[in-house]
Amino acid sequence: MKQQRKVIHVELKEPYEGKRHYYFGSITAIYELLPTEAVGVSKESLWNVLKNGEHKGRKAIIRYGTLHTKQSNRGIRKEKEV
């Protein structure tokens, strides 16, 4: 079975610390790295507008998507038979 994880892509129109593209696992994580002034929308407002999947603002385009990964057995230990 394939694993699915949510991902939030933030594309800034003006670079912040030399980068324009950022990827996050939650809305809260965005504001731990980027200031509200760089994003152009507050965390509380983003909770409401991102439900549609995308927010286009004056300073950034923020998209909500799904990251598809292949399930692996790495890290899963098999029980030894006695």
C-alpha positions as CSV (number, residue, x, y, z in Angstrom):
1,M,0.0,0.0,0.0
2,K,1.3,3.4,-0.9
3,Q,1.8,6.0,1.8
4,Q,0.4,9.5,1.3
5,R,1.6,12.6,3.2
6,K,0.4,16.1,3.0
7,V,2.9,18.8,1.9
8,I,2.6,22.5,1.7
9,H,4.5,24.3,-1.0
10,V,5.3,28.0,-0.4
11,E,6.5,29.9,-3.5
12,L,7.6,33.4,-2.5
13,K,7.5,36.2,-5.1
14,E,10.5,37.8,-3.5
15,P,13.3,35.6,-2.1
16,Y,13.7,35.2,1.6
17,E,17.3,34.4,2.6
18,G,18.1,33.6,-1.0
19,K,15.3,31.0,-1.6
20,R,11.9,31.3,-3.2
21,H,10.5,27.7,-2.8
22,Y,9.9,26.1,0.6
23,Y,8.2,22.8,1.5
24,F,6.4,22.2,4.8
25,G,4.4,19.4,6.6
26,S,2.1,21.8,8.4
27,I,0.9,25.4,8.4
28,T,2.5,26.0,11.8
29,A,5.9,24.9,10.4
30,I,5.7,27.7,7.9
31,Y,5.7,30.3,10.5
32,E,8.6,28.7,12.5
33,L,10.9,29.4,9.5
34,L,9.3,32.3,7.6
35,P,8.0,35.6,9.1
36,T,4.5,36.6,8.4
37,E,5.8,39.6,6.5
38,A,7.5,37.3,4.0
39,V,4.5,35.1,3.5
40,G,2.0,38.0,3.3
41,V,-0.8,36.2,5.3
42,S,-1.2,35.4,8.9
43,K,-1.3,31.8,10.2
44,E,-4.9,32.1,11.3
45,S,-6.1,33.4,7.9
46,L,-4.1,30.7,6.1
47,W,-6.0,28.0,8.1
48,N,-9.2,29.3,6.5
49,V,-8.2,30.0,2.9
50,L,-6.0,26.9,2.3
51,K,-9.0,24.6,2.6
52,N,-9.5,25.2,-1.1
53,G,-6.0,23.8,-1.8
54,E,-4.3,27.1,-3.0
55,H,-3.8,30.6,-1.8
56,K,-2.5,33.3,-4.2
57,G,-1.5,36.4,-2.4
58,R,0.6,39.5,-3.2
59,K,3.7,38.0,-1.6
60,A,3.4,34.2,-2.0
61,I,1.5,31.4,-3.6
62,I,0.8,28.6,-1.2
63,R,-0.4,25.2,-2.4
64,Y,-1.6,22.2,-0.5
65,G,-0.7,18.8,-2.0
66,T,-0.1,15.2,-1.4
67,L,3.3,13.5,-1.4
68,H,3.1,10.0,-2.7
69,T,5.7,7.5,-1.4
70,K,6.4,3.8,-1.8
71,Q,6.1,1.7,1.3
72,S,9.3,0.0,2.3
73,N,10.3,-2.7,4.8
74,R,13.3,-0.7,6.0
75,G,13.3,-0.4,9.7
76,I,10.8,-3.2,10.3
77,R,12.2,-6.0,12.3
78,K,11.1,-9.5,11.8
79,E,10.4,-11.6,14.8
80,K,12.7,-14.6,15.2
81,E,11.0,-18.1,15.4
82,V,11.8,-20.0,18.6
